[in-house]
């Protein structure tokens, strides 16, 4: 992409992740024009130099690449579908929300029917990595248009994993999120296990921190559990949404995923009080006793 206008990136959706990604782009001197269903969400970006669009259509008409970062496939479709008849031929759609497998396919079909170039490219990482440009982008889409989107991906992420045709990125994202959410639930349960055995939780944290069994993300979540503070990098409500998308895949495939069912129950239990807190808030759940079963 070359030139100020040609390189402008549009953003439809400025929630937690959309805002973090916008800040990163602006910090990399990428021109941004943004819109959100809640206008107040966009105003803080104006202070950083982003253009604030009055409508989603204005974003599409003035950007070379348009990122959708919205909560669900239904919302993505409701925002984008009315714009497709007048979507500029040269404008690329970067669908970076977590939408699920079948849902991604439906968006691909919609774009194809209107002659719109679509990359299905959800991200792995939460708000802090997004602000630091440390996301992993799970990119899928047409090979011939890769060069057009690589500058955007390079600005947002430290790693781009190309998966194949559009829709494959969302499939990889579901597998990754299934693992990640289950891992956080297991970490919380292991912390409770330490308490049951009268073992200092910090001993468990120290074991994982820098060791072969740990991960930076896992250790970060353990720290939040120790502090009982859960800034929403990945809110419980969105984790629950993604687990339900995984369940749809299992149902459509006619298989059972026993671990998924157990994690779904735990995350569902924590949603009532911690829907907008980070996933690590699953630690606040007490372990059920046998008498409760």
C-alpha positions as a Python dict, from the first residue, in 0.01 Angstrom:
ca = {
    (1, 'X'): (0, 0, 0),
    (2, 'X'): (136, 339, -86),
    (3, 'X'): (26, 694, -22),
    (4, 'X'): (-166, 831, 278),
    (5, 'X'): (-510, 764, 135),
    (6, 'X'): (-421, 430, -20),
    (7, 'X'): (-276, 303, 308),
    (8, 'X'): (-561, 414, 536),
    (9, 'X'): (-693, 128, 747),
    (10, 'X'): (-1058, 125, 844),
    (11, 'X'): (-1181, -28, 1165),
    (12, 'X'): (-1538, -142, 1223),
    (13, 'X'): (-1561, -216, 1596),
    (14, 'X'): (-1363, -40, 1869),
    (15, 'X'): (-1426, -255, 2172),
    (16, 'X'): (-1135, -383, 2380),
    (17, 'X'): (-945, -548, 2096),
    (18, 'X'): (-1044, -304, 1825),
    (19, 'X'): (-925, -10, 2033),
    (20, 'X'): (-597, -182, 2121),
    (21, 'X'): (-534, -261, 1755),
    (22, 'X'): (-615, 96, 1654),
    (23, 'X'): (-366, 231, 1907),
    (24, 'X'): (-100, 1, 1766),
    (25, 'X'): (-167, 109, 1408),
    (26, 'X'): (-158, 476, 1503),
    (27, 'X'): (166, 419, 1691),
    (28, 'X'): (310, 275, 1370),
    (29, 'X'): (206, 589, 1178),
    (30, 'X'): (-72, 407, 996),
    (31, 'X'): (-370, 631, 919),
    (32, 'X'): (-686, 495, 1083),
    (33, 'X'): (-1053, 572, 1027),
    (34, 'X'): (-1282, 407, 1283),
    (35, 'X'): (-1647, 348, 1356),
    (36, 'X'): (-1835, 167, 1631),
    (37, 'X'): (-2198, 94, 1705),
    (38, 'X'): (-2140, 294, 2025),
    (39, 'X'): (-2000, 632, 1912),
    (40, 'X'): (-1850, 704, 2255),
    (41, 'X'): (-1613, 410, 2206),
    (42, 'X'): (-1444, 581, 1912),
    (43, 'X'): (-1385, 925, 2060),
    (44, 'X'): (-1070, 836, 2262),
    (45, 'X'): (-903, 729, 1937),
    (46, 'X'): (-957, 1076, 1793),
    (47, 'X'): (-720, 1208, 2059),
    (48, 'X'): (-449, 984, 1912),
    (49, 'X'): (-513, 1112, 1562),
    (50, 'X'): (-766, 864, 1425),
    (51, 'X'): (-1045, 985, 1201),
    (52, 'X'): (-1389, 920, 1345),
    (53, 'X'): (-1646, 806, 1091),
    (54, 'X'): (-2013, 882, 1132),
    (55, 'X'): (-2117, 564, 953),
    (56, 'X'): (-1972, 224, 871),
    (57, 'X'): (-2014, 309, 504),
    (58, 'X'): (-1783, 606, 540),
    (59, 'X'): (-1509, 374, 668),
    (60, 'X'): (-1547, 140, 372),
    (61, 'X'): (-1544, 420, 116),
    (62, 'X'): (-1228, 581, 255),
    (63, 'X'): (-1001, 290, 347),
    (64, 'X'): (-785, 53, 147),
    (65, 'X'): (-831, -225, 402),
    (66, 'X'): (-1123, -258, 644),
    (67, 'X'): (-1088, -460, 965),
    (68, 'X'): (-1397, -599, 1132),
    (69, 'X'): (-1342, -655, 1504),
    (70, 'X'): (-1691, -721, 1639),
    (71, 'X'): (-1824, -962, 1903),
    (72, 'X'): (-2010, -1218, 1690),
    (73, 'X'): (-2058, -1332, 1333),
    (74, 'X'): (-2418, -1211, 1346),
    (75, 'X'): (-2306, -860, 1434),
    (76, 'X'): (-2033, -867, 1169),
    (77, 'X'): (-2290, -964, 908),
    (78, 'X'): (-2545, -707, 1020),
    (79, 'X'): (-2286, -430, 991),
    (80, 'X'): (-2116, -538, 668),
    (81, 'X'): (-2390, -689, 452),
    (82, 'X'): (-2570, -357, 383),
    (83, 'X'): (-2239, -213, 259),
    (84, 'X'): (-2142, -485, 14),
    (85, 'X'): (-2334, -364, -291),
    (86, 'X'): (-2128, -43, -292),
    (87, 'X'): (-1805, -189, -155),
    (88, 'X'): (-1512, -47, -358),
    (89, 'X'): (-1343, -315, -569),
    (90, 'X'): (-997, -223, -443),
    (91, 'X'): (-1093, -230, -74),
    (92, 'X'): (-997, -548, 110),
    (93, 'X'): (-1201, -688, 399),
    (94, 'X'): (-994, -818, 689),
    (95, 'X'): (-1232, -1021, 904),
    (96, 'X'): (-1036, -1046, 1232),
    (97, 'X'): (-1314, -1120, 1481),
    (98, 'X'): (-1356, -1462, 1641),
    (99, 'X'): (-1661, -1594, 1461),
    (100, 'X'): (-1642, -1973, 1442),
    (101, 'X'): (-1597, -2219, 1157),
    (102, 'X'): (-1935, -2240, 983),
    (103, 'X'): (-1989, -1871, 1054),
    (104, 'X'): (-1662, -1781, 881),
    (105, 'X'): (-1765, -1986, 578),
    (106, 'X'): (-2091, -1793, 555),
    (107, 'X'): (-1903, -1462, 562),
    (108, 'X'): (-1668, -1588, 291),
    (109, 'X'): (-1966, -1687, 76),
    (110, 'X'): (-2121, -1345, 133),
    (111, 'X'): (-1805, -1164, 28),
    (112, 'X'): (-1754, -1387, -275),
    (113, 'X'): (-2110, -1325, -392),
    (114, 'X'): (-2037, -951, -396),
    (115, 'X'): (-1689, -976, -548),
    (116, 'X'): (-1518, -856, -229),
    (117, 'X'): (-1169, -980, -140),
    (118, 'X'): (-1187, -1125, 211),
    (119, 'X'): (-912, -1242, 444),
    (120, 'X'): (-1029, -1445, 741),
    (121, 'X'): (-759, -1352, 992),
    (122, 'X'): (-852, -1378, 1360),
    (123, 'X'): (-582, -1303, 1613),
    (124, 'X'): (-428, -1496, 1899),
    (125, 'X'): (-350, -1267, 2191),
    (126, 'X'): (-529, -1022, 2417),
    (127, 'X'): (-536, -644, 2450),
    (128, 'X'): (-185, -590, 2586),
    (129, 'X'): (-13, -791, 2308),
    (130, 'X'): (-233, -603, 2060),
    (131, 'X'): (-107, -268, 2186),
    (132, 'X'): (252, -393, 2170),
    (133, 'X'): (221, -541, 1820),
    (134, 'X'): (274, -891, 1958),
    (135, 'X'): (-36, -1060, 1822),
    (136, 'X'): (-22, -1382, 1625),
    (137, 'X'): (-239, -1345, 1318),
    (138, 'X'): (-403, -1661, 1188),
    (139, 'X'): (-436, -1554, 829),
    (140, 'X'): (-629, -1727, 555),
    (141, 'X'): (-730, -1597, 216),
    (142, 'X'): (-630, -1557, -150),
    (143, 'X'): (-257, -1592, -218),
    (144, 'X'): (-262, -1333, -494),
    (145, 'X'): (-367, -1054, -256),
    (146, 'X'): (-126, -1129, 30),
    (147, 'X'): (111, -846, -51),
    (148, 'X'): (-175, -600, -13),
    (149, 'X'): (-245, -699, 347),
    (150, 'X'): (101, -788, 474),
    (151, 'X'): (182, -427, 583),
    (152, 'X'): (-125, -424, 806),
    (153, 'X'): (-47, -765, 954),
    (154, 'X'): (316, -666, 1013),
    (155, 'X'): (206, -355, 1201),
    (156, 'X'): (-31, -551, 1424),
    (157, 'X'): (153, -876, 1490),
    (158, 'X'): (487, -1031, 1566),
    (159, 'X'): (391, -1347, 1381),
    (160, 'X'): (166, -1427, 1088),
    (161, 'X'): (69, -1791, 1036),
    (162, 'X'): (-83, -1856, 696),
    (163, 'X'): (-337, -2136, 719),
    (164, 'X'): (-487, -2172, 374),
    (165, 'X'): (-810, -2065, 210),
    (166, 'X'): (-1036, -1812, 380),
    (167, 'X'): (-1217, -1974, 672),
    (168, 'X'): (-922, -2184, 788),
    (169, 'X'): (-796, -1906, 1013),
    (170, 'X'): (-1117, -1914, 1215),
    (171, 'X'): (-1090, -2290, 1250),
    (172, 'X'): (-739, -2260, 1392),
    (173, 'X'): (-857, -1984, 1625),
    (174, 'X'): (-1128, -2210, 1768),
    (175, 'X'): (-878, -2487, 1836),
    (176, 'X'): (-640, -2238, 1999),
    (177, 'X'): (-908, -2081, 2215),
    (178, 'X'): (-1040, -2419, 2325),
    (179, 'X'): (-691, -2503, 2449),
    (180, 'X'): (-631, -2159, 2605),
    (181, 'X'): (-957, -2146, 2798),
    (182, 'X'): (-913, -2504, 2921),
    (183, 'X'): (-559, -2418, 3029),
    (184, 'X'): (-673, -2119, 3235),
    (185, 'X'): (-946, -2326, 3398),
    (186, 'X'): (-688, -2596, 3477),
    (187, 'X'): (-448, -2338, 3622),
    (188, 'X'): (-721, -2208, 3852),
    (189, 'X'): (-803, -2561, 3965),
    (190, 'X'): (-435, -2636, 4028),
    (191, 'X'): (-410, -2322, 4243),
    (192, 'X'): (-705, -2448, 4447),
    (193, 'X'): (-535, -2787, 4469),
    (194, 'X'): (-231, -2618, 4623),
    (195, 'X'): (-459, -2474, 4891),
    (196, 'X'): (-612, -2815, 4961),
    (197, 'X'): (-262, -2958, 5012),
    (198, 'X'): (-149, -2660, 5225),
    (199, 'X'): (115, -2580, 4965),
    (200, 'X'): (197, -2216, 4899),
    (201, 'X'): (52, -2118, 4562),
    (202, 'X'): (368, -1925, 4482),
    (203, 'X'): (560, -2254, 4469),
    (204, 'X'): (339, -2362, 4180),
    (205, 'X'): (377, -2024, 4008),
    (206, 'X'): (756, -2037, 4048),
    (207, 'X'): (765, -2385, 3896),
    (208, 'X'): (585, -2265, 3583),
    (209, 'X'): (755, -1926, 3552),
    (210, 'X'): (1032, -1982, 3301),
    (211, 'X'): (1011, -2360, 3326),
    (212, 'X'): (926, -2604, 3047),
    (213, 'X'): (571, -2654, 3176),
    (214, 'X'): (485, -2286, 3180),
    (215, 'X'): (401, -2015, 2930),
    (216, 'X'): (416, -1636, 2961),
    (217, 'X'): (39, -1617, 2917),
    (218, 'X'): (-24, -1880, 3182),
    (219, 'X'): (206, -1709, 3432),
    (220, 'X'): (33, -1378, 3362),
    (221, 'X'): (-303, -1539, 3443),
    (222, 'X'): (-162, -1689, 3764),
    (223, 'X'): (-52, -1342, 3870),
    (224, 'X'): (-403, -1209, 3818),
    (225, 'X'): (-540, -1494, 4027),
    (226, 'X'): (-295, -1417, 4309),
    (227, 'X'): (-395, -1050, 4305),
    (228, 'X'): (-767, -1124, 4257),
    (229, 'X'): (-763, -860, 3984),
    (230, 'X'): (-888, -940, 3637),
    (231, 'X'): (-848, -659, 3383),
    (232, 'X'): (-1037, -773, 3078),
    (233, 'X'): (-783, -892, 2825),
    (234, 'X'): (-1020, -1172, 2725),
    (235, 'X'): (-1355, -1133, 2903),
    (236, 'X'): (-1543, -1432, 3040),
    (237, 'X'): (-1844, -1355, 2819),
    (238, 'X'): (-1633, -1386, 2503),
    (239, 'X'): (-1462, -1701, 2627),
    (240, 'X'): (-1804, -1855, 2680),
    (241, 'X'): (-1909, -1749, 2331),
    (242, 'X'): (-1606, -1921, 2178),
    (243, 'X'): (-1662, -2240, 2375),
    (244, 'X'): (-2018, -2252, 2245),
    (245, 'X'): (-1881, -2220, 1892),
    (246, 'X'): (-1655, -2518, 1960),
    (247, 'X'): (-1958, -2709, 2085),
    (248, 'X'): (-2134, -2632, 1756),
    (249, 'X'): (-1846, -2793, 1567),
    (250, 'X'): (-1863, -3102, 1789),
    (251, 'X'): (-2240, -3126, 1749),
    (252, 'X'): (-2223, -3089, 1371),
    (253, 'X'): (-1952, -3356, 1360),
    (254, 'X'): (-2148, -3598, 1579),
    (255, 'X'): (-1873, -3630, 1841),
    (256, 'X'): (-1841, -3561, 2212),
    (257, 'X'): (-1568, -3344, 2364),
    (258, 'X'): (-1579, -3430, 2736),
    (259, 'X'): (-1319, -3175, 2840),
    (260, 'X'): (-1509, -2904, 2655),
    (261, 'X'): (-1826, -2987, 2848),
    (262, 'X'): (-1645, -2961, 3182),
    (263, 'X'): (-1481, -2628, 3095),
    (264, 'X'): (-1807, -2491, 2957),
    (265, 'X'): (-1974, -2563, 3290),
    (266, 'X'): (-1701, -2383, 3485),
    (267, 'X'): (-1694, -2078, 3258),
    (268, 'X'): (-2073, -2067, 3253),
    (269, 'X'): (-2075, -2064, 3633),
    (270, 'X'): (-1835, -1770, 3653),
    (271, 'X'): (-2015, -1560, 3391),
    (272, 'X'): (-2292, -1450, 3626),
    (273, 'X'): (-2062, -1238, 3844),
    (274, 'X'): (-1761, -1185, 3618),
    (275, 'X'): (-1891, -1158, 3260),
    (276, 'X'): (-1677, -856, 3178),
    (277, 'X'): (-1373, -962, 3381),
    (278, 'X'): (-1082, -1154, 3236),
    (279, 'X'): (-1109, -1528, 3192),
    (280, 'X'): (-872, -1575, 3487),
    (281, 'X'): (-1167, -1484, 3714),
    (282, 'X'): (-1261, -1854, 3695),
    (283, 'X'): (-1025, -1876, 3996),
    (284, 'X'): (-1293, -1704, 4205),
    (285, 'X'): (-1519, -2010, 4178),
    (286, 'X'): (-1512, -2244, 4473),
    (287, 'X'): (-1455, -2611, 4406),
    (288, 'X'): (-1780, -2807, 4436),
    (289, 'X'): (-1789, -3060, 4717),
    (290, 'X'): (-1907, -3414, 4668),
    (291, 'X'): (-2219, -3329, 4868),
    (292, 'X'): (-2309, -3070, 4606),
    (293, 'X'): (-2292, -3318, 4320),
}
